[in-house]
């Protein structure tokens, strides 16, 4: 199966918000150092993803939040989707 781990839209770009940083690289609350996690998560940056609107294609997808300010599709490395594109 094709998964996010090898998809060109699965970006390692560091998130800007503090809340998102804690999702990508959580901090151990006892020692304030990055936690060792069993798998990686990143943001999907597929260019056809819609933001706070209906998907425009039958196999489309989108993200939304209550404030219409910011939403991210965050996936783990073994997640897969029909929009997979291999890194070339």
PyMOL Python script that loads the backbone (N, CA, C, O; Angstrom):
from pymol import cmd

cmd.read_pdbstr("""\
ATOM      1  N   UNK A   1       0.840  -1.182   0.000  1.00  0.00           N
ATOM      2  CA  UNK A   1       0.000   0.000   0.000  1.00  0.00           C
ATOM      3  C   UNK A   1       0.888   1.250   0.000  1.00  0.00           C
ATOM      4  O   UNK A   1       1.954   1.266   0.615  1.00  0.00           O
ATOM      5  N   UNK A   2       0.442   2.266  -0.681  1.00  0.00           N
ATOM      6  CA  UNK A   2       1.168   3.532  -0.701  1.00  0.00           C
ATOM      7  C   UNK A   2       0.764   4.354   0.519  1.00  0.00           C
ATOM      8  O   UNK A   2      -0.421   4.523   0.806  1.00  0.00           O
ATOM      9  N   UNK A   3       1.748   4.852   1.217  1.00  0.00           N
ATOM     10  CA  UNK A   3       1.483   5.562   2.468  1.00  0.00           C
ATOM     11  C   UNK A   3       2.149   6.929   2.478  1.00  0.00           C
ATOM     12  O   UNK A   3       2.977   7.243   1.623  1.00  0.00           O
ATOM     13  N   UNK A   4       1.774   7.724   3.451  1.00  0.00           N
ATOM     14  CA  UNK A   4       2.312   9.078   3.578  1.00  0.00           C
ATOM     15  C   UNK A   4       3.832   9.106   3.673  1.00  0.00           C
ATOM     16  O   UNK A   4       4.465  10.054   3.207  1.00  0.00           O
ATOM     17  N   UNK A   5       4.411   8.095   4.262  1.00  0.00           N
ATOM     18  CA  UNK A   5       5.860   8.069   4.487  1.00  0.00           C
ATOM     19  C   UNK A   5       6.651   8.304   3.207  1.00  0.00           C
ATOM     20  O   UNK A   5       7.745   8.868   3.252  1.00  0.00           O
ATOM     21  N   UNK A   6       6.111   7.878   2.063  1.00  0.00           N
ATOM     22  CA  UNK A   6       6.826   8.045   0.797  1.00  0.00           C
ATOM     23  C   UNK A   6       6.097   8.974  -0.173  1.00  0.00           C
ATOM     24  O   UNK A   6       6.398   8.977  -1.367  1.00  0.00           O
ATOM     25  N   UNK A   7       5.148   9.758   0.325  1.00  0.00           N
ATOM     26  CA  UNK A   7       4.392  10.676  -0.533  1.00  0.00           C
ATOM     27  C   UNK A   7       5.070  12.040  -0.599  1.00  0.00           C
ATOM     28  O   UNK A   7       5.575  12.536   0.408  1.00  0.00           O
ATOM     29  N   UNK A   8       5.080  12.642  -1.777  1.00  0.00           N
ATOM     30  CA  UNK A   8       5.746  13.930  -1.941  1.00  0.00           C
ATOM     31  C   UNK A   8       5.028  15.080  -1.239  1.00  0.00           C
ATOM     32  O   UNK A   8       5.618  16.144  -1.050  1.00  0.00           O
ATOM     33  N   UNK A   9       3.780  14.891  -0.852  1.00  0.00           N
ATOM     34  CA  UNK A   9       3.023  15.959  -0.193  1.00  0.00           C
ATOM     35  C   UNK A   9       3.141  15.916   1.329  1.00  0.00           C
ATOM     36  O   UNK A   9       2.614  16.790   2.018  1.00  0.00           O
ATOM     37  N   UNK A  10       3.825  14.911   1.852  1.00  0.00           N
ATOM     38  CA  UNK A  10       3.981  14.759   3.300  1.00  0.00           C
ATOM     39  C   UNK A  10       5.205  15.550   3.712  1.00  0.00           C
ATOM     40  O   UNK A  10       6.328  15.062   3.587  1.00  0.00           O
ATOM     41  N   UNK A  11       5.006  16.749   4.195  1.00  0.00           N
ATOM     42  CA  UNK A  11       6.099  17.684   4.412  1.00  0.00           C
ATOM     43  C   UNK A  11       6.690  17.614   5.823  1.00  0.00           C
ATOM     44  O   UNK A  11       5.981  17.395   6.805  1.00  0.00           O
ATOM     45  N   UNK A  12       7.986  17.803   5.892  1.00  0.00           N
ATOM     46  CA  UNK A  12       8.683  17.833   7.183  1.00  0.00           C
ATOM     47  C   UNK A  12       8.855  19.264   7.671  1.00  0.00           C
ATOM     48  O   UNK A  12       9.527  19.503   8.674  1.00  0.00           O
ATOM     49  N   UNK A  13       8.257  20.207   6.972  1.00  0.00           N
ATOM     50  CA  UNK A  13       8.366  21.611   7.368  1.00  0.00           C
ATOM     51  C   UNK A  13       7.826  21.805   8.777  1.00  0.00           C
ATOM     52  O   UNK A  13       6.744  21.321   9.110  1.00  0.00           O
ATOM     53  N   UNK A  14       8.580  22.513   9.593  1.00  0.00           N
ATOM     54  CA  UNK A  14       8.178  22.727  10.987  1.00  0.00           C
ATOM     55  C   UNK A  14       6.930  23.607  11.060  1.00  0.00           C
ATOM     56  O   UNK A  14       6.856  24.627  10.376  1.00  0.00           O
ATOM     57  N   UNK A  15       5.964  23.228  11.869  1.00  0.00           N
ATOM     58  CA  UNK A  15       4.769  24.052  12.025  1.00  0.00           C
ATOM     59  C   UNK A  15       5.087  25.339  12.783  1.00  0.00           C
ATOM     60  O   UNK A  15       6.055  25.401  13.540  1.00  0.00           O
ATOM     61  N   UNK A  16       4.270  26.354  12.571  1.00  0.00           N
ATOM     62  CA  UNK A  16       4.508  27.648  13.191  1.00  0.00           C
ATOM     63  C   UNK A  16       3.856  27.790  14.552  1.00  0.00           C
ATOM     64  O   UNK A  16       4.423  28.431  15.437  1.00  0.00           O
ATOM     65  N   UNK A  17       2.699  27.220  14.739  1.00  0.00           N
ATOM     66  CA  UNK A  17       1.996  27.408  16.008  1.00  0.00           C
ATOM     67  C   UNK A  17       2.561  26.489  17.089  1.00  0.00           C
ATOM     68  O   UNK A  17       3.050  25.397  16.799  1.00  0.00           O
ATOM     69  N   UNK A  18       2.488  26.945  18.329  1.00  0.00           N
ATOM     70  CA  UNK A  18       2.982  26.145  19.450  1.00  0.00           C
ATOM     71  C   UNK A  18       2.206  24.842  19.567  1.00  0.00           C
ATOM     72  O   UNK A  18       2.798  23.788  19.798  1.00  0.00           O
ATOM     73  N   UNK A  19       0.892  24.903  19.412  1.00  0.00           N
ATOM     74  CA  UNK A  19       0.062  23.705  19.527  1.00  0.00           C
ATOM     75  C   UNK A  19       0.459  22.657  18.490  1.00  0.00           C
ATOM     76  O   UNK A  19       0.538  21.469  18.801  1.00  0.00           O
ATOM     77  N   UNK A  20       0.708  23.100  17.254  1.00  0.00           N
ATOM     78  CA  UNK A  20       1.106  22.158  16.201  1.00  0.00           C
ATOM     79  C   UNK A  20       2.494  21.586  16.474  1.00  0.00           C
ATOM     80  O   UNK A  20       2.729  20.405  16.219  1.00  0.00           O
ATOM     81  N   UNK A  21       3.407  22.388  16.980  1.00  0.00           N
ATOM     82  CA  UNK A  21       4.747  21.890  17.308  1.00  0.00           C
ATOM     83  C   UNK A  21       4.670  20.762  18.328  1.00  0.00           C
ATOM     84  O   UNK A  21       5.424  19.793  18.247  1.00  0.00           O
ATOM     85  N   UNK A  22       3.755  20.889  19.292  1.00  0.00           N
ATOM     86  CA  UNK A  22       3.601  19.853  20.306  1.00  0.00           C
ATOM     87  C   UNK A  22       3.034  18.565  19.715  1.00  0.00           C
ATOM     88  O   UNK A  22       3.266  17.487  20.263  1.00  0.00           O
ATOM     89  N   UNK A  23       2.303  18.655  18.621  1.00  0.00           N
ATOM     90  CA  UNK A  23       1.803  17.459  17.946  1.00  0.00           C
ATOM     91  C   UNK A  23       2.939  16.785  17.178  1.00  0.00           C
ATOM     92  O   UNK A  23       3.082  15.564  17.225  1.00  0.00           O
ATOM     93  N   UNK A  24       3.736  17.568  16.481  1.00  0.00           N
ATOM     94  CA  UNK A  24       4.836  17.029  15.678  1.00  0.00           C
ATOM     95  C   UNK A  24       5.979  16.529  16.551  1.00  0.00           C
ATOM     96  O   UNK A  24       6.470  15.418  16.350  1.00  0.00           O
ATOM     97  N   UNK A  25       6.405  17.329  17.509  1.00  0.00           N
ATOM     98  CA  UNK A  25       7.522  16.980  18.379  1.00  0.00           C
ATOM     99  C   UNK A  25       7.145  17.313  19.823  1.00  0.00           C
ATOM    100  O   UNK A  25       7.505  18.375  20.331  1.00  0.00           O
ATOM    101  N   UNK A  26       6.424  16.411  20.481  1.00  0.00           N
ATOM    102  CA  UNK A  26       5.972  16.679  21.841  1.00  0.00           C
ATOM    103  C   UNK A  26       7.139  16.839  22.818  1.00  0.00           C
ATOM    104  O   UNK A  26       8.197  16.229  22.664  1.00  0.00           O
ATOM    105  N   UNK A  27       6.911  17.669  23.813  1.00  0.00           N
ATOM    106  CA  UNK A  27       7.902  17.909  24.860  1.00  0.00           C
ATOM    107  C   UNK A  27       7.502  17.130  26.105  1.00  0.00           C
ATOM    108  O   UNK A  27       6.344  17.146  26.521  1.00  0.00           O
ATOM    109  N   UNK A  28       8.469  16.457  26.685  1.00  0.00           N
ATOM    110  CA  UNK A  28       8.221  15.736  27.931  1.00  0.00           C
ATOM    111  C   UNK A  28       7.925  16.763  29.021  1.00  0.00           C
ATOM    112  O   UNK A  28       8.764  17.623  29.288  1.00  0.00           O
ATOM    113  N   UNK A  29       6.759  16.696  29.656  1.00  0.00           N
ATOM    114  CA  UNK A  29       6.390  17.708  30.644  1.00  0.00           C
ATOM    115  C   UNK A  29       7.231  17.675  31.922  1.00  0.00           C
ATOM    116  O   UNK A  29       7.238  18.644  32.681  1.00  0.00           O
ATOM    117  N   UNK A  30       7.933  16.577  32.162  1.00  0.00           N
ATOM    118  CA  UNK A  30       8.750  16.468  33.370  1.00  0.00           C
ATOM    119  C   UNK A  30      10.150  17.040  33.197  1.00  0.00           C
ATOM    120  O   UNK A  30      10.694  17.649  34.118  1.00  0.00           O
ATOM    121  N   UNK A  31      10.732  16.846  32.019  1.00  0.00           N
ATOM    122  CA  UNK A  31      12.125  17.291  31.815  1.00  0.00           C
ATOM    123  C   UNK A  31      12.263  18.362  30.729  1.00  0.00           C
ATOM    124  O   UNK A  31      13.365  18.852  30.482  1.00  0.00           O
ATOM    125  N   UNK A  32      11.149  18.727  30.078  1.00  0.00           N
ATOM    126  CA  UNK A  32      11.135  19.779  29.057  1.00  0.00           C
ATOM    127  C   UNK A  32      12.109  19.525  27.907  1.00  0.00           C
ATOM    128  O   UNK A  32      12.760  20.443  27.408  1.00  0.00           O
ATOM    129  N   UNK A  33      12.191  18.278  27.507  1.00  0.00           N
ATOM    130  CA  UNK A  33      13.015  17.882  26.352  1.00  0.00           C
ATOM    131  C   UNK A  33      12.118  17.127  25.380  1.00  0.00           C
ATOM    132  O   UNK A  33      11.088  16.582  25.778  1.00  0.00           O
ATOM    133  N   UNK A  34      12.511  17.091  24.088  1.00  0.00           N
ATOM    134  CA  UNK A  34      11.691  16.357  23.113  1.00  0.00           C
ATOM    135  C   UNK A  34      11.521  14.889  23.507  1.00  0.00           C
ATOM    136  O   UNK A  34      12.464  14.230  23.945  1.00  0.00           O
ATOM    137  N   UNK A  35      10.301  14.402  23.341  1.00  0.00           N
ATOM    138  CA  UNK A  35      10.006  13.000  23.646  1.00  0.00           C
ATOM    139  C   UNK A  35      10.385  12.119  22.460  1.00  0.00           C
ATOM    140  O   UNK A  35      10.281  12.540  21.308  1.00  0.00           O
ATOM    141  N   UNK A  36      10.822  10.904  22.747  1.00  0.00           N
ATOM    142  CA  UNK A  36      11.076   9.917  21.711  1.00  0.00           C
ATOM    143  C   UNK A  36       9.746   9.251  21.382  1.00  0.00           C
ATOM    144  O   UNK A  36       9.125   8.629  22.245  1.00  0.00           O
ATOM    145  N   UNK A  37       9.313   9.384  20.133  1.00  0.00           N
ATOM    146  CA  UNK A  37       8.024   8.840  19.729  1.00  0.00           C
ATOM    147  C   UNK A  37       8.237   7.608  18.845  1.00  0.00           C
ATOM    148  O   UNK A  37       9.269   7.501  18.183  1.00  0.00           O
ATOM    149  N   UNK A  38       7.271   6.670  18.826  1.00  0.00           N
ATOM    150  CA  UNK A  38       7.435   5.431  18.067  1.00  0.00           C
ATOM    151  C   UNK A  38       7.240   5.584  16.554  1.00  0.00           C
ATOM    152  O   UNK A  38       7.602   4.686  15.793  1.00  0.00           O
ATOM    153  N   UNK A  39       6.675   6.706  16.113  1.00  0.00           N
ATOM    154  CA  UNK A  39       6.506   6.944  14.679  1.00  0.00           C
ATOM    155  C   UNK A  39       6.434   8.441  14.438  1.00  0.00           C
ATOM    156  O   UNK A  39       6.211   9.220  15.366  1.00  0.00           O
ATOM    157  N   UNK A  40       6.623   8.834  13.201  1.00  0.00           N
ATOM    158  CA  UNK A  40       6.651  10.242  12.828  1.00  0.00           C
ATOM    159  C   UNK A  40       5.281  10.716  12.343  1.00  0.00           C
ATOM    160  O   UNK A  40       4.525   9.948  11.748  1.00  0.00           O
ATOM    161  N   UNK A  41       4.973  11.969  12.598  1.00  0.00           N
ATOM    162  CA  UNK A  41       3.794  12.600  12.026  1.00  0.00           C
ATOM    163  C   UNK A  41       4.227  13.876  11.320  1.00  0.00           C
ATOM    164  O   UNK A  41       5.169  14.549  11.738  1.00  0.00           O
ATOM    165  N   UNK A  42       3.520  14.195  10.246  1.00  0.00           N
ATOM    166  CA  UNK A  42       3.801  15.399   9.461  1.00  0.00           C
ATOM    167  C   UNK A  42       2.492  15.944   8.923  1.00  0.00           C
ATOM    168  O   UNK A  42       1.433  15.338   9.084  1.00  0.00           O
ATOM    169  N   UNK A  43       2.584  17.088   8.288  1.00  0.00           N
ATOM    170  CA  UNK A  43       1.408  17.710   7.691  1.00  0.00           C
ATOM    171  C   UNK A  43       1.319  17.350   6.213  1.00  0.00           C
ATOM    172  O   UNK A  43       2.322  17.358   5.499  1.00  0.00           O
ATOM    173  N   UNK A  44       0.112  17.035   5.766  1.00  0.00           N
ATOM    174  CA  UNK A  44      -0.132  16.828   4.343  1.00  0.00           C
ATOM    175  C   UNK A  44      -0.319  18.200   3.700  1.00  0.00           C
ATOM    176  O   UNK A  44      -1.148  18.992   4.150  1.00  0.00           O
ATOM    177  N   UNK A  45       0.441  18.480   2.660  1.00  0.00           N
ATOM    178  CA  UNK A  45       0.357  19.768   1.972  1.00  0.00           C
ATOM    179  C   UNK A  45      -0.104  19.575   0.517  1.00  0.00           C
ATOM    180  O   UNK A  45       0.349  20.282  -0.384  1.00  0.00           O
ATOM    181  N   UNK A  46      -0.995  18.625   0.306  1.00  0.00           N
ATOM    182  CA  UNK A  46      -1.476  18.371  -1.052  1.00  0.00           C
ATOM    183  C   UNK A  46      -2.127  19.641  -1.604  1.00  0.00           C
ATOM    184  O   UNK A  46      -2.956  20.243  -0.920  1.00  0.00           O
ATOM    185  N   UNK A  47      -1.779  20.062  -2.813  1.00  0.00           N
ATOM    186  CA  UNK A  47      -2.292  21.324  -3.348  1.00  0.00           C
ATOM    187  C   UNK A  47      -3.791  21.329  -3.648  1.00  0.00           C
ATOM    188  O   UNK A  47      -4.370  22.404  -3.806  1.00  0.00           O
ATOM    189  N   UNK A  48      -4.429  20.175  -3.730  1.00  0.00           N
ATOM    190  CA  UNK A  48      -5.860  20.120  -4.040  1.00  0.00           C
ATOM    191  C   UNK A  48      -6.735  20.059  -2.791  1.00  0.00           C
ATOM    192  O   UNK A  48      -7.959  19.987  -2.902  1.00  0.00           O
ATOM    193  N   UNK A  49      -6.131  20.088  -1.612  1.00  0.00           N
ATOM    194  CA  UNK A  49      -6.897  20.076  -0.365  1.00  0.00           C
ATOM    195  C   UNK A  49      -7.614  21.418  -0.223  1.00  0.00           C
ATOM    196  O   UNK A  49      -7.023  22.475  -0.445  1.00  0.00           O
ATOM    197  N   UNK A  50      -8.884  21.364   0.147  1.00  0.00           N
ATOM    198  CA  UNK A  50      -9.634  22.607   0.326  1.00  0.00           C
ATOM    199  C   UNK A  50      -9.567  23.046   1.786  1.00  0.00           C
ATOM    200  O   UNK A  50      -9.344  22.230   2.680  1.00  0.00           O
ATOM    201  N   UNK A  51      -9.761  24.340   2.014  1.00  0.00           N
ATOM    202  CA  UNK A  51      -9.745  24.896   3.363  1.00  0.00           C
ATOM    203  C   UNK A  51     -11.091  25.547   3.645  1.00  0.00           C
ATOM    204  O   UNK A  51     -11.486  26.505   2.981  1.00  0.00           O
ATOM    205  N   UNK A  52     -11.781  25.015   4.631  1.00  0.00           N
ATOM    206  CA  UNK A  52     -13.080  25.544   5.068  1.00  0.00           C
ATOM    207  C   UNK A  52     -14.084  25.652   3.927  1.00  0.00           C
ATOM    208  O   UNK A  52     -14.871  26.596   3.867  1.00  0.00           O
ATOM    209  N   UNK A  53     -14.049  24.681   3.027  1.00  0.00           N
ATOM    210  CA  UNK A  53     -15.035  24.627   1.950  1.00  0.00           C
ATOM    211  C   UNK A  53     -15.213  23.185   1.499  1.00  0.00           C
ATOM    212  O   UNK A  53     -14.405  22.315   1.824  1.00  0.00           O
ATOM    213  N   UNK A  54     -16.255  22.946   0.763  1.00  0.00           N
ATOM    214  CA  UNK A  54     -16.569  21.615   0.247  1.00  0.00           C
ATOM    215  C   UNK A  54     -15.496  21.166  -0.739  1.00  0.00           C
ATOM    216  O   UNK A  54     -15.047  21.968  -1.558  1.00  0.00           O
ATOM    217  N   UNK A  55     -15.067  19.883  -0.678  1.00  0.00           N
ATOM    218  CA  UNK A  55     -14.148  19.378  -1.698  1.00  0.00           C
ATOM    219  C   UNK A  55     -14.771  19.534  -3.087  1.00  0.00           C
ATOM    220  O   UNK A  55     -15.986  19.412  -3.243  1.00  0.00           O
ATOM    221  N   UNK A  56     -13.947  19.800  -4.078  1.00  0.00           N
ATOM    222  CA  UNK A  56     -14.447  20.092  -5.422  1.00  0.00           C
ATOM    223  C   UNK A  56     -14.323  18.911  -6.384  1.00  0.00           C
ATOM    224  O   UNK A  56     -14.675  19.027  -7.558  1.00  0.00           O
ATOM    225  N   UNK A  57     -13.826  17.779  -5.891  1.00  0.00           N
ATOM    226  CA  UNK A  57     -13.686  16.584  -6.719  1.00  0.00           C
ATOM    227  C   UNK A  57     -14.258  15.383  -5.965  1.00  0.00           C
ATOM    228  O   UNK A  57     -14.289  15.402  -4.734  1.00  0.00           O
ATOM    229  N   UNK A  58     -14.712  14.338  -6.665  1.00  0.00           N
ATOM    230  CA  UNK A  58     -15.306  13.181  -5.997  1.00  0.00           C
ATOM    231  C   UNK A  58     -14.354  12.485  -5.024  1.00  0.00           C
ATOM    232  O   UNK A  58     -14.805  11.902  -4.037  1.00  0.00           O
ATOM    233  N   UNK A  59     -13.050  12.535  -5.284  1.00  0.00           N
ATOM    234  CA  UNK A  59     -12.080  11.936  -4.362  1.00  0.00           C
ATOM    235  C   UNK A  59     -11.300  13.026  -3.625  1.00  0.00           C
ATOM    236  O   UNK A  59     -10.180  12.800  -3.167  1.00  0.00           O
ATOM    237  N   UNK A  60     -11.898  14.192  -3.518  1.00  0.00           N
ATOM    238  CA  UNK A  60     -11.253  15.327  -2.862  1.00  0.00           C
ATOM    239  C   UNK A  60     -11.349  15.265  -1.347  1.00  0.00           C
ATOM    240  O   UNK A  60     -12.014  14.397  -0.782  1.00  0.00           O
ATOM    241  N   UNK A  61     -10.672  16.201  -0.708  1.00  0.00           N
ATOM    242  CA  UNK A  61     -10.675  16.266   0.751  1.00  0.00           C
ATOM    243  C   UNK A  61     -10.384  17.688   1.186  1.00  0.00           C
ATOM    244  O   UNK A  61      -9.848  18.490   0.422  1.00  0.00           O
ATOM    245  N   UNK A  62     -10.740  17.984   2.405  1.00  0.00           N
ATOM    246  CA  UNK A  62     -10.514  19.325   2.917  1.00  0.00           C
ATOM    247  C   UNK A  62     -10.362  19.317   4.424  1.00  0.00           C
ATOM    248  O   UNK A  62     -10.606  18.310   5.089  1.00  0.00           O
ATOM    249  N   UNK A  63      -9.960  20.446   4.939  1.00  0.00           N
ATOM    250  CA  UNK A  63      -9.841  20.629   6.382  1.00  0.00           C
ATOM    251  C   UNK A  63     -10.645  21.861   6.778  1.00  0.00           C
ATOM    252  O   UNK A  63     -10.839  22.775   5.977  1.00  0.00           O
ATOM    253  N   UNK A  64     -11.108  21.873   8.026  1.00  0.00           N
ATOM    254  CA  UNK A  64     -11.865  23.019   8.520  1.00  0.00           C
ATOM    255  C   UNK A  64     -11.715  23.093  10.024  1.00  0.00           C
ATOM    256  O   UNK A  64     -11.485  22.086  10.693  1.00  0.00           O
ATOM    257  N   UNK A  65     -11.849  24.296  10.540  1.00  0.00           N
ATOM    258  CA  UNK A  65     -11.925  24.480  11.979  1.00  0.00           C
ATOM    259  C   UNK A  65     -13.035  25.480  12.261  1.00  0.00           C
ATOM    260  O   UNK A  65     -13.549  26.116  11.340  1.00  0.00           O
ATOM    261  N   UNK A  66     -13.400  25.618  13.498  1.00  0.00           N
ATOM    262  CA  UNK A  66     -14.524  26.471  13.852  1.00  0.00           C
ATOM    263  C   UNK A  66     -14.313  27.942  13.570  1.00  0.00           C
ATOM    264  O   UNK A  66     -15.267  28.667  13.291  1.00  0.00           O
ATOM    265  N   UNK A  67     -13.066  28.390  13.642  1.00  0.00           N
ATOM    266  CA  UNK A  67     -12.796  29.818  13.474  1.00  0.00           C
ATOM    267  C   UNK A  67     -12.469  30.201  12.041  1.00  0.00           C
ATOM    268  O   UNK A  67     -12.402  31.386  11.718  1.00  0.00           O
ATOM    269  N   UNK A  68     -12.265  29.215  11.180  1.00  0.00           N
ATOM    270  CA  UNK A  68     -11.809  29.436   9.797  1.00  0.00           C
ATOM    271  C   UNK A  68     -10.481  30.185   9.762  1.00  0.00           C
ATOM    272  O   UNK A  68     -10.197  30.914   8.811  1.00  0.00           O
ATOM    273  N   UNK A  69      -9.670  30.001  10.804  1.00  0.00           N
ATOM    274  CA  UNK A  69      -8.360  30.654  10.892  1.00  0.00           C
ATOM    275  C   UNK A  69      -7.254  29.731  10.420  1.00  0.00           C
ATOM    276  O   UNK A  69      -6.450  30.115   9.571  1.00  0.00           O
ATOM    277  N   UNK A  70      -7.199  28.507  10.963  1.00  0.00           N
ATOM    278  CA  UNK A  70      -6.117  27.595  10.622  1.00  0.00           C
ATOM    279  C   UNK A  70      -6.572  26.161  10.843  1.00  0.00           C
ATOM    280  O   UNK A  70      -7.198  25.859  11.860  1.00  0.00           O
ATOM    281  N   UNK A  71      -6.272  25.293   9.923  1.00  0.00           N
ATOM    282  CA  UNK A  71      -6.523  23.867  10.085  1.00  0.00           C
ATOM    283  C   UNK A  71      -5.428  23.120   9.338  1.00  0.00           C
ATOM    284  O   UNK A  71      -4.971  23.570   8.287  1.00  0.00           O
ATOM    285  N   UNK A  72      -5.010  21.984   9.875  1.00  0.00           N
ATOM    286  CA  UNK A  72      -3.947  21.188   9.270  1.00  0.00           C
ATOM    287  C   UNK A  72      -4.399  19.738   9.190  1.00  0.00           C
ATOM    288  O   UNK A  72      -5.075  19.246  10.094  1.00  0.00           O
ATOM    289  N   UNK A  73      -4.032  19.055   8.119  1.00  0.00           N
ATOM    290  CA  UNK A  73      -4.240  17.616   8.032  1.00  0.00           C
ATOM    291  C   UNK A  73      -2.921  16.981   8.456  1.00  0.00           C
ATOM    292  O   UNK A  73      -1.940  17.018   7.713  1.00  0.00           O
ATOM    293  N   UNK A  74      -2.903  16.404   9.638  1.00  0.00           N
ATOM    294  CA  UNK A  74      -1.699  15.785  10.182  1.00  0.00           C
ATOM    295  C   UNK A  74      -1.895  14.281  10.144  1.00  0.00           C
ATOM    296  O   UNK A  74      -2.888  13.763  10.655  1.00  0.00           O
ATOM    297  N   UNK A  75      -0.942  13.582   9.535  1.00  0.00           N
ATOM    298  CA  UNK A  75      -1.062  12.130   9.407  1.00  0.00           C
ATOM    299  C   UNK A  75       0.184  11.451   9.940  1.00  0.00           C
ATOM    300  O   UNK A  75       1.254  12.053  10.026  1.00  0.00           O
ATOM    301  N   UNK A  76       0.025  10.193  10.293  1.00  0.00           N
ATOM    302  CA  UNK A  76       1.157   9.360  10.687  1.00  0.00           C
ATOM    303  C   UNK A  76       1.726   8.701   9.430  1.00  0.00           C
ATOM    304  O   UNK A  76       1.075   8.668   8.386  1.00  0.00           O
ATOM    305  N   UNK A  77       2.929   8.187   9.543  1.00  0.00           N
ATOM    306  CA  UNK A  77       3.659   7.697   8.370  1.00  0.00           C
ATOM    307  C   UNK A  77       2.995   6.533   7.645  1.00  0.00           C
ATOM    308  O   UNK A  77       3.222   6.356   6.448  1.00  0.00           O
ATOM    309  N   UNK A  78       2.184   5.735   8.331  1.00  0.00           N
ATOM    310  CA  UNK A  78       1.542   4.591   7.680  1.00  0.00           C
ATOM    311  C   UNK A  78       0.125   4.873   7.192  1.00  0.00           C
ATOM    312  O   UNK A  78      -0.561   3.959   6.735  1.00  0.00           O
ATOM    313  N   UNK A  79      -0.324   6.126   7.282  1.00  0.00           N
ATOM    314  CA  UNK A  79      -1.620   6.501   6.727  1.00  0.00           C
ATOM    315  C   UNK A  79      -1.492   6.506   5.211  1.00  0.00           C
ATOM    316  O   UNK A  79      -0.426   6.834   4.690  1.00  0.00           O
ATOM    317  N   UNK A  80      -2.540   6.152   4.499  1.00  0.00           N
ATOM    318  CA  UNK A  80      -2.513   6.162   3.043  1.00  0.00           C
ATOM    319  C   UNK A  80      -3.774   6.788   2.487  1.00  0.00           C
ATOM    320  O   UNK A  80      -4.817   6.781   3.140  1.00  0.00           O
ATOM    321  N   UNK A  81      -3.683   7.332   1.275  1.00  0.00           N
ATOM    322  CA  UNK A  81      -4.872   7.926   0.661  1.00  0.00           C
ATOM    323  C   UNK A  81      -4.820   7.780  -0.858  1.00  0.00           C
ATOM    324  O   UNK A  81      -3.791   7.412  -1.424  1.00  0.00           O
ATOM    325  N   UNK A  82      -5.932   8.071  -1.499  1.00  0.00           N
ATOM    326  CA  UNK A  82      -6.020   7.934  -2.955  1.00  0.00           C
ATOM    327  C   UNK A  82      -5.267   9.042  -3.685  1.00  0.00           C
ATOM    328  O   UNK A  82      -5.091   8.954  -4.901  1.00  0.00           O
ATOM    329  N   UNK A  83      -4.826  10.065  -2.993  1.00  0.00           N
ATOM    330  CA  UNK A  83      -4.097  11.180  -3.603  1.00  0.00           C
ATOM    331  C   UNK A  83      -2.582  11.027  -3.523  1.00  0.00           C
ATOM    332  O   UNK A  83      -1.847  11.982  -3.779  1.00  0.00           O
ATOM    333  N   UNK A  84      -2.115   9.842  -3.173  1.00  0.00           N
ATOM    334  CA  UNK A  84      -0.687   9.561  -3.030  1.00  0.00           C
ATOM    335  C   UNK A  84       0.069   9.882  -4.321  1.00  0.00           C
ATOM    336  O   UNK A  84      -0.381   9.540  -5.414  1.00  0.00           O
ATOM    337  N   UNK A  85       1.219  10.542  -4.180  1.00  0.00           N
ATOM    338  CA  UNK A  85       2.141  10.757  -5.293  1.00  0.00           C
ATOM    339  C   UNK A  85       3.549  10.481  -4.788  1.00  0.00           C
ATOM    340  O   UNK A  85       4.002  11.080  -3.812  1.00  0.00           O
ATOM    341  N   UNK A  86       4.226   9.579  -5.456  1.00  0.00           N
ATOM    342  CA  UNK A  86       5.571   9.172  -5.032  1.00  0.00           C
ATOM    343  C   UNK A  86       6.578  10.306  -5.205  1.00  0.00           C
ATOM    344  O   UNK A  86       6.501  11.086  -6.154  1.00  0.00           O
ATOM    345  N   UNK A  87       7.516  10.378  -4.276  1.00  0.00           N
ATOM    346  CA  UNK A  87       8.613  11.360  -4.387  1.00  0.00           C
ATOM    347  C   UNK A  87       9.499  10.927  -5.551  1.00  0.00           C
ATOM    348  O   UNK A  87       9.906   9.768  -5.641  1.00  0.00           O
ATOM    349  N   UNK A  88       9.788  11.868  -6.434  1.00  0.00           N
ATOM    350  CA  UNK A  88      10.654  11.540  -7.581  1.00  0.00           C
ATOM    351  C   UNK A  88      11.954  12.302  -7.509  1.00  0.00           C
ATOM    352  O   UNK A  88      12.805  12.155  -8.385  1.00  0.00           O
TER     353      UNK A  88
END
""", "prot")
cmd.dss("prot")
cmd.show_as("cartoon", "prot")
cmd.util.cbc("prot")
cmd.orient("prot")
